């Protein structure tokens, strides 16, 4: 089992000293990966299920933050959890990802993508959130070059809580990062759907990684139970905004789960 740490600037703030301290500590403790989420814009009444987002949450750009984290760490892998793909031009995004990968010596390994659940956010960036068709012609370019290249092909993990997300992961992804608010039965159904879709596409489902959220206070037996269910990676986050408590929580988690110190 691999363990990642998620840093949500909307909850933890944008203090660069705090971001650097938490990322370095996670790196030193042996966490495999460090994730940041994305929301481009919020608005009054923005809600996903029962969760309402305050419009003044300081959710910083995840790729800019990961570049900062890369300069502050040495081995921890960098991830998005998740980046909202429809909001990004593919050529510009490829350039940004490749640059982070090169500057981090090949650590931009956990690029997880999804779509926004907030219609107002999509509207703010000019995206129709009511549905669209795909024929491969949203963007057109030819005879172009873009350097630097990433040090290796960048894996793409598909995030989400829907059957469509699981099918995308099986059809084209390198893994599936299932969202929250799912029952165990729903989660299992999505994992099986990813595997079935991969088989139907002639792909080997066993090479696709399965990532899910965990809790910072999870017992070792809980992580082992998830591993038995086919989970490859658990991503946890701290529950405090106090830096010393954040450091204590991630150190306690690393000790309990036998991460490298």
Protein Blocks (a to p, Z undefined) as FASTA:
>chain_A
ZZdddddfklnopafklmmmmmmmmmmnopabdcddddfbdcehiaehjbccdfkbccdc
fklmmmmmmmmmmklccddddddfklpcfklmmmmmmmmmmmnnopambcccdddfbfkl
mmmnopafkbpcdehimbgcehiacddddfbdcddddedjbfklmmmmmmmmgbdcddeh
iafklmmmmmmmmmmmmmmnopafklpccdddddfkbcfklmmmmmmnopabdcdddfbf
bfklmmmmmmmmmmmnopaZZ
